[in-house]
């Protein structure tokens, strides 16, 4: 059970800071009364709106100067932060104490989840082992205390984000990221979203039990939802060391962050904030989180003022430009023979996740990517200035809007904070062995 849990219509920043302090005291009581060396594991800047960076700042403030405190943003294969982004995310924490995760060369292998287990837990749709490679600094250096910080919200791979995602994606090596993402894609994104424990999450839970049992670590997790004024506020706080800490937060997120629509949406407009989302790799959350609400033949328009690339890494960017978001059958056929798709299987999975499978049109209005580039990868293009003038976020309300010319659209200001689905698509999904936890 969680050491600390609070559920409210609005947890203020003052309350959030006090809950953070209480969580640290509980962790010290459990692991080390006077920790001298502490590791903080927050998400990267793509989760800036969650307040996780602020919680990380508070923990640093509470711990220093008595302890040596280090931070590793759980980047996965995302681009490492610049000095300016570290300042934006983590305030006055010294840049030298914030260490970029190296997913290619900075990991050590702990073992694997066997191919037999993967095949069993996925009902046969995946049949390969998942190597467990984690950050060397995490695993090889001595820590008195490790604090994982993050935002629990619906997620396309793990059902809900955070908890041990910080380890097995955020601080994982290339082989772990590739095999797990390909497993999730094989299970089907719509079978993953909003389930408490997906097959990949099940494998990560097993890996945590087998390989991380000696770490002095715990989780600090928040849930956010929109209030009556449309503001995104903290509504849940959970701290503890066990799976139930995650499940408690995920159950609240399932209640508050899934919007069920009685009719499919013909026209959806989403905003991906320009200071958080720079690639389609992360901006495609607008696709992942809304696809279950989209009508066949409809259009999803994504306003992305910060968009300047497709992949988070040069190799992945090249793969997306080469193959495009062409749908599962074509991607899987090419995956059999194309060395780059095999080598970077997480990119292959992303091509599947980011496609509408021909059901609806995806149109990007990007800040720094050309019309030709957008259309080459299989998306439609719209001029950002024109779309911002027509659908300006400040004048739109979340949900249904009727434009002056009669056009009816569904507007989402922060698609990364939730999941939208028709009732039919949410409740008529393929059952999963591991999705039965209630």
N, C-alpha and C positions, 0 to 999 in steps of 0.2 A: 504494500500500500504506500501511497505518497507520504512523505514526512509532513509536507505542507501542501494544502490545496485550498484554493479560494475561487469561488464562482460568483460573479456579480454582473449587474448590468453595466457597470463601469468601474474598473479599478483605476484610481487616479495615479499619477506619477509618484506622489508621496507614498501612497500605499504600495505601489510596485517596488519602490526603493526599500521600504521596510520589509516586504516579503523577501526581497533579494538578500537583505542582511540576515533575516531569520534562516534562510536556506543555507547561507554560508556557515552560520553557527551550528546548524544541524549536521552539516557535512564535516565540520571540524570535530564535533563530538563523536561522530561515527568513525572517522579515519585518523585524524591527527589534530590534537588540541592547539598546537603551535606550529603550523606548517611553515617550512622555510623555503620550499620550492613548489610553486603552483602553476598549473597549466590551465588556461581558459580556451575553450573550443566553441566559438560563436560561428554563426553562418557568415557568408560573404555579403557584399554590398547589395546583391539582388534581393536580400531580405531586410533591407534597411528600414522599410516601413513598419517592421514588426517590433521595433524598440529593442531588439537583441543587442545592438551596439551600445545602447545606453546602459543596459544591464551589465554588459561587459565592463564598461567604464566604472560603474559603481563597485563591482567586485574588485577591480584593480585598486580603487580608492580605499576600500575596506581592508585590503590585504597589505598594502604598502604603507610604511617602509619596512615593516617587520618581515616580509617575505619577498623573495625574488619571484616575480610574476612574468610569465610568458604567454603569448597569445598566438594561436595558429588558426586563422580563419579556415573553415572547412570548405575549401574551394572545390573539391573534386578536381575536374579538369578545366574549371573556369580560369579565366585570366587572373593572375595575381594582382592585388591592389597596388595602385600607385601610392606614393607618399600622401598625396592630396586625398585620395579615397580613404586611406587609413584614418586621416584626420577627420574626414567627413563622417565615417562610420564609428570611430572609437575615440574621438575627442583628443584628450591630452595624453593618452597612453603613448609612450615613446615609440617612434617608428622602429627603432632598433629592437624593441621587445616583441614586435609583430612579425612572424615568420611565414613566408609563403610556402604552401604545400607543393611539393614536386611530385606529381602523379607518375612521372616516367622513371626517375632515377632516385627518388628519395624514400623508397619503401623497402620493407623487409617482409619476407614470406613467413607466415605463421602456420600455414597448413591449407586445407581445402574442405569445402563441403562436397561430398562425393557425388559423382554423376548418378549413382543409384538413388541417392536421397533426392537430388534435384528432379529426377524423372518421376519418382514416387509422389512428391509434393505438388508437382505441376500436372499431374494426371497424364504424363507422357508427352506433353508438348515441348518440353526441353529435356535434353538427355546428356548434358555436359557438366563437368565439375566446375565449381566456382572457387578459384584460388583466393585465399585471403591474404592480401598484401596491404600492410598498413604503414603509415608514416614512421620513419626511423626515429625521429625526435620523440614522438609519442611513446614508442615501444622500447627504445634502448636507453633513454635517459631516466634518471631517478626522479620521481614525483611524489610529494607528500599528499597532494590533492589534485584531482582533475575535475573540472566543472564544465559540463556540456550545456550550452545555452541555445535556445531556439524556439521556433514558431511551429506549432502543430496546426496543419491546414491540409485539405485534400491534396493528394499527390498521385501522379500518373504511374509511378513505379511501385511505391510502397503503400499505397492506399491513403496514408497520411504522412506528412513530412515530419522530420526531426527524430528525436530519440537516437537509436543507434545508426540512423542514416548519417549522422555526423562522423561516425567511424567508417562505415563500409561503403560509402560513396564519397563523403566529404574529405576523408583522410586516406582514401584507398589508392591503390596502384592501378595501373592501366588494365591488367588482366581481370581484376575484381570488378572494375567499373564496366568493362566491355561484356563480360559474361553475364553479369547480373542485369544489365540493361537489355541484353538480347533475350534473356529469360522473360523479363517483364513484357517485352514486345510480343513474344511468342504466346504469352498468356492472354494478351489483348488488353489494351489500355482501358477500354470501357469496363472490363472485368476487374481492374485494379482500383480505379478512382473511387474513393469513399468507402472502401472496405477496410476494416480495422487491421486485419492481418492478411496480406497478400502472400502468394507463394514466395516471392523474393524476400519479403519481411520475415517470413517464417525461417528462411535460410539464414538471414542476418541474426535473428534471435538465437538460432542454434550456434552460429559462429561466436556470438558474444558469450554464450555459456561455456563454450569449449576453449576459447582462446584469450578472453579478456577477464576471466574471473579474478585475477590477482590485482587488477588495477584499482586504485583508491578513487573511484569515479562515481559521479552522480549526475543527474539531469535537472536542469531548470528550464521549464517549458511554459510558453504563454499561448493563449488563445485570444484572437481578436475577432470582433464583429462590428457591424455598423449600427450606430444608435439611431434614434428617431430623426435626428438632424442630418443623417447621412455621413457622420464622422466615423472613421475607423478607430475603435477604442479597445483597450484591453478588457476582456471579460472573464478570463481564466488564468490561473497561475498554479503550476504543479511542480513540486520538487521532490526528488527521491531517487532511489537506486534500482528499482525493479521494473519489470514489464508493466505492472499495474499502473505505475506513474504515467507511462505513455498511454495506456488504454483509457485512463480517466480523462486525460486531455483530449484524446481522439474522440471519445464519446461526446464530449462537449462540442468539439469542432463539428462532428457529424450533425448535432442538433442545430448549430448556429451558422455554419458555413456552407450548407447545402441548400440551394434555392430550388424548389420543385415547381415547375411550370405545368399548367394544365393543357397548354397548347405549344407546339413547336414554333420556334422563332424564324420568321422569314428574313428579317434584317437585324443583325446584331452589330453594335458599335462598342469597341473596347479601347481603353487607353492603357498603354504601357509606358510608365513614367520615364522621362528622358534622362533622369539622373540615376536610374537603376538598370535599365534594360538596353543593352547595346548590340545584342545579336539575336537572330531568330532562335538560337538555341534556348535562350531564356524567355524571349518575347513570345514564343509560341505557347507559353502558358495560356495565352488568350485562346489558343486553339484547343489545348488539352482540356481546359476547365469549362468550355462552353459547347463542345462538340455534341454532347448528349442532349443539348437543348435545341440544336439547329435543325431546321426543317430541310428535307430533301429539296434541292434546287434553290435554297436560300443563300444569303451572303453574309459573311463575317468580315467586317471592316475593322482593321487594327490601326489605331493612331499611335505611331512609334517615333516620336521626335528624336530619340537618342540612337536609333538604329544605324549602325555603321559597318556591320559585317554579318555573316551567317553563322559561322562556328566560333566557339570560344578559343580554339587552337587552330593554327594554320592548316594542319592536315585535315581537320574536320571541316574547316571552311572550304577547302578545296573539294572535299567529297560532296558537300552539299551543292556546290556550284556545278560539279560534274554530273551528278545524278538527279538532283532536284527532288522535290517532295511528290513522288510519282505514284504512291500507293503501295500497299503491302504486296500484292502478287508480283509486280515488276521488281520491287526491291528484293524480295526473297529469291526470285529467279536469278538476279544478278549476284546476290550474296553467295551463290553456289560456286561461282567461277572468278569473281573479281577480287584480286588480292587486297586492294585497299579497303574494301568493305569487310573482308575477313579480318584484316589486321586491326581495324578500328571499328569493332562490332557495335560499340555504343553509338557511333555515328549512324550505322545502319539502322539501329533501333530508333534513333531520333528521326530519321527519314520516314519511318512508319508512323511514329507518334504525331509528326507534324503535318501529315496528309489528311485531307477530308475524305479520302478513299473515293473521291468523285461524287460524294453526296451533296456537297454544297461548295460555294465559291469562297476562297480566302483572298481578301484584298488587303494589301499593306499600303499605308501612307507613311513612308519612312523619312527620317530627317536627313540621312547622309548616304543613301543607297539609290542608284539610278533606276529608272524605269526598266531599262534593258536587263539589269542584274536581277531585279525582282521577278520579272517575267520569265527569265531563264530558269529559275528554280521552281517554276510552276505556280506562282502566286499571281494574282491580279495586282495592278498598280493604281494608286490614286495620289493626287497632289496633296501634300500635307497641309499647306496653307489653305487651300480650298476646303478641305475636309474639316480643318479646325474652325474655319469660319462658319461652316454649316452646322457642325456638331461640337460646338465649343464646350469643353467639359464644365466650365463655370455656369453655363446656362442650362445644362441638362440635369435631369434627376435620374437617380439609379432606378432601373426598371423601364416600364413602358413610357414612351414619349411620342406625341404626335406633332410632326413638324408643320410649319405654316402652310406648306403646299399639300398637306394631308398624308405625307409619308409616315408610316408607323414603324418605330424602331425600338429595340430593347437596348438600353445603355448600361454598361458596366464600367465604373471608374477604376476599379482595381481587381481585375480578374484573377490575379495571383493570390488573392485572399479568400477564394471560395471555389465552389463547384455549382454549376447550373445544369439542370437536367429536366426533361419531361418525366412525369410519373412513370410512364410506360418503360422508358429506357432505364430508369434507376432500379425498378423493381422486377423487371423481366430479364435479368442478366443471367449468364451462365454461372451456376453455383460453383464455389471453390471449397476444397477441403478445409482450408485454413480460415475461411471467412465466417465461421460459425460463432466466433467469440462475440458475446452480446454485451 
